Amino acid sequence: MTEGAHAGPPCLLVVDDCPDTTASLALLAQGWGYCVRSANDGTTALRLAAQCRPDVVLLDIAMPGMDGWEVARRLRALPGLEDVFLVILSGFGGEDDQLRSLQAGCDLHLLKPVDPERLRRLLAAREEVVVHVPQGTDRPAGRSGRGG
């Protein structure tokens, strides 16, 4: 969990301009034990993230107004969200897209449609890493400096 985060189940924020996508991902994540919030644009996502301080953000790239990469950069700049687990879920999966996700501070870049079981395993593995490491070292392997 994000250091200093809320008590209770981990919080997951779904950000996608397609309401059907946010609803589907929210239902899945709730079934996996997450407290879920949803947003259909970057501005709303930033406001919700500042309020609920999510542990995980599932983020689309192609949204009107503010794209997912800009949302990711701004999330990383919010106090208390520097270590939020940012996962891009996008139809854009080229090398340039993945590089831009890394540069924006994202932890994973997954191509839509994502296999729900794969996503569940990745999120569960992240929770295992965070829960079972000494305090102050809650970054998954390869996360330091964003270059790994």
N, CA, C and O of each residue as an XYZ file, in Angstrom:
592
protein
N       0.816     -1.181      0.000
C       0.000      0.000      0.000
C       0.859      1.244      0.000
O       2.000      1.218      0.460
N       0.323      2.316     -0.506
C       1.031      3.586     -0.477
C       1.286      3.964      0.969
O       0.392      3.854      1.808
N       2.513      4.414      1.271
C       2.864      4.759      2.641
C       1.892      5.808      3.176
O       1.622      6.818      2.526
N       1.375      5.546      4.370
C       0.441      6.485      4.978
C      -0.963      6.401      4.410
O      -1.802      7.256      4.692
N      -1.225      5.376      3.612
C      -2.539      5.257      2.980
C      -3.590      4.884      4.022
O      -3.265      4.589      5.172
N      -4.825      4.900      3.611
C      -5.978      4.601      4.434
C      -5.925      3.170      4.967
O      -5.228      2.316      4.420
N      -6.669      2.926      6.036
C      -6.827      1.571      6.542
C      -7.938      0.901      5.753
O      -8.729      1.581      5.099
N      -8.007     -0.409      5.805
C      -9.049     -1.125      5.089
C      -8.544     -1.681      3.784
O      -7.335     -1.768      3.568
N      -9.464     -2.062      2.904
C      -9.034     -2.672      1.650
C      -8.258     -1.679      0.790
O      -8.466     -0.470      0.888
N      -7.365     -2.194     -0.049
C      -6.633     -1.286     -0.929
C      -7.588     -0.562     -1.875
O      -8.621     -1.100     -2.272
N      -7.224      0.656     -2.222
C      -8.051      1.481     -3.096
C      -7.493      1.456     -4.513
O      -6.284      1.562     -4.717
N      -8.372      1.316     -5.477
C      -7.997      1.273     -6.885
C      -8.823      2.320     -7.628
O     -10.042      2.388     -7.471
N      -8.154      3.127     -8.430
C      -8.807      4.141     -9.246
C      -8.734      3.724    -10.705
O      -7.649      3.490    -11.236
N      -9.890      3.631    -11.353
C      -9.975      3.304    -12.775
C     -10.230      4.597    -13.538
O     -11.164      5.337    -13.229
N      -9.380      4.867    -14.550
C      -9.518      6.093    -15.334
C      -9.570      5.730    -16.812
O      -8.582      5.271    -17.385
N     -10.725      5.938    -17.418
C     -10.918      5.654    -18.842
C     -12.101      6.477    -19.313
O     -13.083      6.626    -18.586
N     -12.017      7.013    -20.524
C     -13.118      7.835    -21.032
C     -14.315      7.012    -21.483
O     -15.364      7.575    -21.797
N     -14.178      5.692    -21.522
C     -15.291      4.822    -21.896
C     -15.975      4.319    -20.626
O     -15.390      3.535    -19.878
N     -17.209      4.761    -20.376
C     -17.913      4.341    -19.155
C     -18.052      2.825    -19.024
O     -17.999      2.299    -17.912
N     -18.228      2.115    -20.143
C     -18.336      0.651    -20.070
C     -17.037      0.027    -19.568
O     -17.061     -0.947    -18.817
N     -15.904      0.591    -19.986
C     -14.608      0.079    -19.537
C     -14.421      0.335    -18.050
O     -14.003     -0.559    -17.315
N     -14.727      1.553    -17.600
C     -14.557      1.837    -16.173
C     -15.484      0.947    -15.338
O     -15.082      0.446    -14.288
N     -16.700      0.752    -15.793
C     -17.653     -0.077    -15.044
C     -17.176     -1.529    -14.983
O     -17.247     -2.158    -13.927
N     -16.693     -2.061    -16.099
C     -16.223     -3.454    -16.140
C     -15.010     -3.662    -15.244
O     -14.958     -4.616    -14.467
N     -14.035     -2.761    -15.356
C     -12.841     -2.874    -14.523
C     -13.172     -2.684    -13.040
O     -12.590     -3.343    -12.178
N     -14.099     -1.788    -12.755
C     -14.510     -1.566    -11.360
C     -15.141     -2.826    -10.778
O     -14.844     -3.194     -9.641
N     -15.999     -3.486    -11.532
C     -16.628     -4.726    -11.048
C     -15.589     -5.804    -10.784
O     -15.643     -6.490     -9.764
N     -14.640     -5.951    -11.706
C     -13.574     -6.937    -11.507
C     -12.789     -6.635    -10.234
O     -12.598     -7.509     -9.388
N     -12.338     -5.391    -10.108
C     -11.498     -5.009     -8.968
C     -12.248     -5.148     -7.650
O     -11.658     -5.542     -6.644
N     -13.532     -4.832     -7.640
C     -14.328     -5.020     -6.420
C     -14.364     -6.491     -6.042
O     -14.273     -6.841     -4.865
N     -14.497     -7.348     -7.041
C     -14.485     -8.789     -6.796
C     -13.155     -9.280     -6.253
O     -13.098    -10.319     -5.597
N     -12.090     -8.546     -6.519
C     -10.751     -8.904     -6.027
C     -10.471     -8.272     -4.666
O      -9.380     -8.442     -4.121
N     -11.437     -7.550     -4.112
C     -11.287     -7.000     -2.773
C     -10.860     -5.549     -2.703
O     -10.528     -5.066     -1.621
N     -10.857     -4.836     -3.820
C     -10.477     -3.423     -3.814
C     -11.678     -2.531     -3.543
O     -12.808     -2.858     -3.907
N     -11.418     -1.411     -2.904
C     -12.352     -0.305     -2.839
C     -12.094      0.475     -4.128
O     -10.964      0.904     -4.364
N     -13.102      0.666     -4.956
C     -12.884      1.210     -6.302
C     -13.539      2.567     -6.477
O     -14.675      2.789     -6.058
N     -12.799      3.467     -7.106
C     -13.316      4.761     -7.560
C     -13.082      4.797     -9.067
O     -12.175      4.134     -9.570
N     -13.889      5.561     -9.785
C     -13.772      5.646    -11.238
C     -13.829      7.086    -11.706
O     -14.470      7.935    -11.087
N     -13.146      7.345    -12.812
C     -13.173      8.662    -13.453
C     -13.130      8.465    -14.957
O     -12.506      7.530    -15.459
N     -13.808      9.368    -15.674
C     -13.827      9.294    -17.132
C     -13.001     10.379    -17.795
O     -13.045     10.532    -19.016
N     -12.244     11.136    -17.004
C     -11.354     12.161    -17.575
C     -10.232     12.444    -16.575
O     -10.329     12.100    -15.397
N      -9.184     13.066    -17.060
C      -8.012     13.319    -16.248
C      -8.244     14.249    -15.078
O      -7.727     14.015    -13.985
N      -9.007     15.291    -15.291
C      -9.254     16.260    -14.221
C      -9.978     15.606    -13.051
O      -9.605     15.807    -11.895
N     -10.999     14.834    -13.345
C     -11.731     14.123    -12.293
C     -10.829     13.107    -11.612
O     -10.881     12.947    -10.392
N     -10.005     12.422    -12.388
C      -9.082     11.429    -11.822
C      -8.134     12.071    -10.819
O      -7.901     11.512     -9.747
N      -7.590     13.222    -11.147
C      -6.667     13.906    -10.242
C      -7.367     14.342     -8.962
O      -6.803     14.233     -7.873
N      -8.590     14.834     -9.091
C      -9.357     15.248     -7.913
C      -9.647     14.054     -7.019
O      -9.453     14.125     -5.805
N     -10.114     12.944     -7.615
C     -10.409     11.744     -6.835
C      -9.151     11.175     -6.191
O      -9.183     10.743     -5.038
N      -8.055     11.171     -6.921
C      -6.801     10.625     -6.390
C      -6.327     11.423     -5.183
O      -5.829     10.851     -4.214
N      -6.480     12.728     -5.241
C      -6.079     13.568     -4.110
C      -6.954     13.281     -2.888
O      -6.492     13.387     -1.752
N      -8.213     12.920     -3.124
C      -9.139     12.637     -2.022
C      -8.933     11.240     -1.438
O      -8.852     11.082     -0.220
N      -8.848     10.232     -2.296
C      -8.847      8.844     -1.802
C      -7.458      8.217     -1.734
O      -7.300      7.136     -1.168
N      -6.455      8.874     -2.297
C      -5.076      8.372     -2.292
C      -5.018      6.884     -2.637
O      -4.724      6.056     -1.775
N      -5.296      6.549     -3.888
C      -5.360      5.132     -4.272
C      -4.011      4.434     -4.158
O      -2.954      5.063     -4.215
N      -4.078      3.133     -3.997
C      -2.893      2.287     -3.992
C      -2.504      1.916     -5.415
O      -1.328      1.732     -5.727
N      -3.531      1.808     -6.285
C      -3.351      1.408     -7.681
C      -4.200      2.316     -8.553
O      -5.316      2.682     -8.185
N      -3.656      2.681     -9.729
C      -4.431      3.414    -10.731
C      -4.323      2.656    -12.047
O      -3.225      2.395    -12.537
N      -5.473      2.307    -12.611
C      -5.555      1.731    -13.952
C      -5.927      2.876    -14.867
O      -6.966      3.508    -14.678
N      -5.092      3.153    -15.860
C      -5.162      4.413    -16.589
C      -5.102      4.212    -18.096
O      -4.170      3.594    -18.611
N      -6.093      4.733    -18.794
C      -6.098      4.737    -20.250
C      -5.221      5.885    -20.742
O      -5.013      6.862    -20.022
N      -4.713      5.771    -21.957
C      -3.901      6.850    -22.534
C      -4.773      7.838    -23.294
O      -4.755      9.037    -23.018
N      -5.532      7.327    -24.250
C      -6.263      8.189    -25.178
C      -7.571      8.677    -24.564
O      -8.610      8.023    -24.659
N      -7.487      9.842    -23.935
C      -8.680     10.468    -23.372
C      -8.725     11.901    -23.867
O      -7.679     12.508    -24.098
N      -9.921     12.452    -24.034
C     -10.002     13.846    -24.465
C      -9.472     14.786    -23.386
O      -9.564     14.493    -22.194
N      -8.930     15.895    -23.807
C      -8.396     16.877    -22.856
C      -7.004     16.502    -22.412
O      -6.024     16.856    -23.067
N      -6.903     15.790    -21.305
C      -5.621     15.404    -20.720
C      -5.401     13.906    -20.963
O      -6.193     13.079    -20.512
N      -4.323     13.562    -21.676
C      -4.082     12.143    -21.932
C      -3.547     11.448    -20.679
O      -3.164     12.100    -19.708
N      -3.528     10.128    -20.718
C      -3.119      9.339    -19.573
C      -1.693      9.598    -19.119
O      -1.403      9.518    -17.925
N      -0.800      9.905    -20.046
C       0.589     10.178    -19.674
C       0.680     11.451    -18.832
O       1.446     11.513    -17.870
N      -0.102     12.457    -19.196
C      -0.108     13.696    -18.409
C      -0.735     13.447    -17.034
O      -0.265     13.973    -16.025
N      -1.791     12.648    -17.005
C      -2.407     12.297    -15.726
C      -1.381     11.584    -14.846
O      -1.274     11.878    -13.655
N      -0.633     10.656    -15.423
C       0.383      9.912    -14.662
C       1.428     10.861    -14.083
O       1.774     10.756    -12.906
N       1.927     11.775    -14.888
C       2.927     12.735    -14.395
C       2.368     13.570    -13.241
O       3.046     13.804    -12.241
N       1.133     14.007    -13.399
C       0.516     14.833    -12.346
C       0.223     14.024    -11.084
O       0.350     14.538     -9.973
N      -0.168     12.763    -11.252
C      -0.391     11.909    -10.084
C       0.894     11.746     -9.287
O       0.887     11.827     -8.058
N       1.983     11.519     -9.982
C       3.282     11.342     -9.312
C       3.682     12.593     -8.534
O       4.434     12.501     -7.564
N       3.192     13.750     -8.945
C       3.551     15.014     -8.290
C       2.668     15.314     -7.077
O       2.991     16.203     -6.290
N       1.557     14.587     -6.916
C       0.668     14.829     -5.774
C       1.282     14.275     -4.494
O       1.797     13.157     -4.488
N       1.231     15.044     -3.413
C       1.768     14.560     -2.135
C       1.103     13.252     -1.715
O      -0.122     13.132     -1.720
N       1.932     12.278     -1.353
C       1.432     10.982     -0.918
C       1.178      9.997     -2.037
O       0.869      8.835     -1.772
N       1.299     10.431     -3.284
C       1.037      9.524     -4.405
C       2.290      9.233     -5.240
O       2.196      8.691     -6.341
N       3.443      9.590     -4.715
C       4.685      9.380     -5.448
C       4.910      7.906     -5.770
O       5.522      7.580     -6.787
N       4.419      7.016     -4.913
C       4.651      5.585     -5.090
C       3.401      4.802     -5.482
O       3.402      3.572     -5.422
N       2.338      5.494     -5.882
C       1.139      4.799     -6.332
C       1.521      3.873     -7.493
O       2.369      4.221     -8.315
N       0.896      2.702     -7.556
C       1.179      1.729     -8.605
C       0.367      2.114     -9.837
O      -0.847      1.910     -9.866
N       1.019      2.664    -10.847
C       0.361      3.153    -12.063
C       0.445      2.117    -13.171
O       1.533      1.706    -13.575
N      -0.716      1.702    -13.656
C      -0.801      0.703    -14.720
C      -1.542      1.297    -15.893
O      -2.714      1.658    -15.783
N      -0.851      1.398    -17.027
C      -1.499      1.835    -18.264
C      -2.237      0.648    -18.863
O      -1.670     -0.436    -19.003
N      -3.500      0.852    -19.217
C      -4.296     -0.112    -19.981
C      -4.739      0.620    -21.226
O      -5.603      1.494    -21.162
N      -4.152      0.270    -22.366
C      -4.396      1.050    -23.570
C      -4.392      0.183    -24.821
O      -3.835     -0.915    -24.843
N      -5.020      0.703    -25.846
C      -4.944      0.083    -27.163
C      -3.644      0.423    -27.867
O      -3.313     -0.182    -28.888
N      -2.905      1.384    -27.333
C      -1.608      1.774    -27.889
C      -0.524      0.962    -27.197
O      -0.307      1.102    -25.994
N       0.163      0.104    -27.967
C       1.141     -0.777    -27.341
C       2.488     -0.819    -28.022
O       3.289     -1.714    -27.749
N       2.761      0.144    -28.917
C       4.049      0.164    -29.597
C       5.189      0.507    -28.654
O       4.962      0.946    -27.527
N       6.407      0.306    -29.113
C       7.583      0.610    -28.295
C       7.601      2.069    -27.850
O       7.929      2.363    -26.700
N       7.249      2.988    -28.757
C       7.219      4.408    -28.390
C       6.186      4.677    -27.297
O       6.428      5.466    -26.384
N       5.039      4.018    -27.397
C       3.995      4.187    -26.380
C       4.470      3.677    -25.025
O       4.261      4.326    -24.001
N       5.107      2.511    -25.027
C       5.610      1.944    -23.782
C       6.707      2.819    -23.182
O       6.776      2.983    -21.963
N       7.558      3.378    -24.030
C       8.608      4.280    -23.550
C       7.993      5.532    -22.935
O       8.430      5.987    -21.878
N       6.986      6.084    -23.593
C       6.315      7.274    -23.046
C       5.663      6.969    -21.700
O       5.655      7.819    -20.809
N       5.118      5.771    -21.547
C       4.528      5.374    -20.266
C       5.601      5.315    -19.186
O       5.390      5.800    -18.074
N       6.721      4.739    -19.496
C       7.827      4.674    -18.540
C       8.294      6.073    -18.163
O       8.519      6.360    -16.987
N       8.440      6.947    -19.162
C       8.892      8.318    -18.907
C       7.875      9.111    -18.082
O       8.247     10.028    -17.350
N       6.598      8.758    -18.203
C       5.545      9.447    -17.434
C       5.461      8.931    -16.001
O       4.713      9.473    -15.186
N       6.231      7.878    -15.690
C       6.251      7.359    -14.332
C       5.369      6.144    -14.099
O       5.087      5.784    -12.956
N       4.932      5.513    -15.182
C       4.070      4.342    -15.038
C       4.897      3.096    -14.728
O       6.050      2.974    -15.142
N       4.282      2.182    -13.993
C       4.946      0.948    -13.596
C       4.759     -0.170    -14.611
O       5.672     -0.961    -14.849
N       3.578     -0.233    -15.205
C       3.268     -1.257    -16.200
C       2.520     -0.625    -17.360
O       1.804      0.362    -17.192
N       2.697     -1.211    -18.548
C       1.948     -0.793    -19.734
C       1.364     -2.069    -20.322
O       2.093     -2.896    -20.869
N       0.047     -2.228    -20.209
C      -0.635     -3.412    -20.707
C      -1.536     -3.041    -21.868
O      -2.143     -1.970    -21.894
N      -1.608     -3.943    -22.819
C      -2.402     -3.716    -24.022
C      -3.835     -4.199    -23.816
O      -4.064     -5.287    -23.288
N      -4.797     -3.376    -24.239
C      -6.209     -3.762    -24.221
C      -6.482     -4.681    -25.396
O      -5.842     -4.534    -26.436
N      -7.382     -5.598    -25.277
C      -8.080     -5.952    -24.043
C      -7.150     -6.786    -23.159
O      -6.508     -7.728    -23.624
N      -7.092     -6.427    -21.901
C      -6.233     -7.130    -20.954
C      -6.947     -8.373    -20.443
O      -8.154     -8.357    -20.201
N      -6.191     -9.441    -20.284
C      -6.724    -10.670    -19.715
C      -6.989    -10.413    -18.220
O      -6.051    -10.124    -17.477
N      -8.231    -10.512    -17.778
C      -8.546    -10.202    -16.374
C      -7.718    -11.022    -15.380
O      -7.294    -10.498    -14.349
N      -7.490    -12.281    -15.677
C      -6.714    -13.119    -14.753
C      -5.265    -12.653    -14.686
O      -4.660    -12.673    -13.615
N      -4.705    -12.237    -15.810
C      -3.334    -11.706    -15.808
C      -3.270    -10.419    -14.979
O      -2.345    -10.233    -14.189
N      -4.244     -9.544    -15.160
C      -4.276     -8.305    -14.388
C      -4.402     -8.607    -12.898
O      -3.712     -7.991    -12.085
N      -5.260     -9.531    -12.533
C      -5.428     -9.908    -11.136
C      -4.112    -10.406    -10.548
O      -3.735    -10.022     -9.441
N      -3.409    -11.269    -11.300
C      -2.128    -11.806    -10.817
C      -1.088    -10.702    -10.660
O      -0.338    -10.698     -9.683
N      -1.030     -9.768    -11.605
C      -0.070     -8.665    -11.515
C      -0.356     -7.779    -10.309
O       0.568     -7.377     -9.601
N      -1.612     -7.477    -10.074
C      -1.969     -6.656     -8.923
C      -1.716     -7.402     -7.616
O      -1.255     -6.810     -6.640
N      -2.018     -8.701     -7.595
C      -1.770     -9.498     -6.395
C      -0.273     -9.584     -6.117
O       0.142     -9.521     -4.960
N       0.534     -9.725     -7.153
C       1.986     -9.781     -6.976
C       2.495     -8.455     -6.430
O       3.399     -8.445     -5.595
N       1.947     -7.361     -6.871
C       2.335     -6.037     -6.367
C       2.002     -5.934     -4.880
O       2.815     -5.447     -4.093
N       0.822     -6.386     -4.499
C       0.426     -6.346     -3.097
C       1.356     -7.222     -2.255
O       1.708     -6.844     -1.138
N       1.758     -8.382     -2.773
C       2.690     -9.253     -2.059
C       4.012     -8.545     -1.815
O       4.559     -8.613     -0.714
N       4.527     -7.871     -2.823
C       5.804     -7.161     -2.700
C       5.688     -6.078     -1.646
O       6.566     -5.942     -0.794
N       4.619     -5.310     -1.693
C       4.445     -4.197     -0.763
C       4.273     -4.711      0.660
O       4.835     -4.132      1.590
N       3.527     -5.760      0.848
C       3.225     -6.254      2.182
C       4.417     -6.959      2.817
O       4.573     -6.899      4.037
N       5.256     -7.617      2.041
C       6.290     -8.473      2.595
C       7.713     -7.921      2.521
O       8.662     -8.697      2.641
N       7.897     -6.647      2.333
C       9.239     -6.077      2.332
C       9.399     -5.168      3.536
O       8.412     -4.642      4.052
N      10.638     -4.976      3.992
C      10.848     -4.072      5.121
C      10.356     -2.666      4.802
O      10.380     -2.237      3.649
N       9.910     -1.955      5.833
C       9.398     -0.591      5.652
C      10.439      0.289      4.984
O      11.627      0.210      5.296
N       9.988      1.126      4.066
C      10.874      2.043      3.359
C      11.431      1.462      2.072
O      12.136      2.150      1.334
N      11.117      0.185      1.794
C      11.617     -0.429      0.563
C      10.473     -1.046     -0.229
O      10.626     -2.128     -0.795
N       9.345     -0.380     -0.276
C       8.149     -0.957     -0.871
C       8.037     -0.739     -2.372
O       6.932     -0.618     -2.900
N       9.161     -0.689     -3.060
C       9.126     -0.551     -4.513
C       9.380     -1.900     -5.166
O      10.310     -2.603     -4.770
N       8.577     -2.284     -6.161
C       8.834     -3.523     -6.870
C      10.188     -3.444     -7.581
O      10.704     -2.358     -7.844
N      10.737     -4.590     -7.877
C      12.014     -4.640     -8.585
C      11.930     -3.843     -9.873
O      10.921     -3.888    -10.578
N      12.990     -3.114    -10.177
C      13.040     -2.343    -11.418
C      12.406     -0.985    -11.307
O      12.423     -0.232    -12.281
N      11.849     -0.635    -10.177
C      11.121      0.616    -10.046
C      12.034      1.806     -9.741
O      11.709      2.939    -10.095
N      13.178      1.556     -9.082
C      14.031      2.673     -8.692
C      14.543      3.412     -9.910
O      15.076      2.804    -10.838
N      14.381      4.711     -9.905
C      14.856      5.543    -10.997
C      14.080      5.387    -12.277
O      14.426      5.998    -13.288
N      13.016      4.564    -12.257
C      12.187      4.337    -13.435
C      12.945      3.743    -14.605
O      12.390      3.682    -15.702
N      14.177      3.304    -14.434
C      14.924      2.805    -15.566
C      14.974      1.300    -15.658
O      15.521      0.768    -16.624
N      14.407      0.574    -14.662
C      14.591     -0.863    -14.598
C      13.555     -1.654    -15.194
O      13.633     -2.883    -15.184
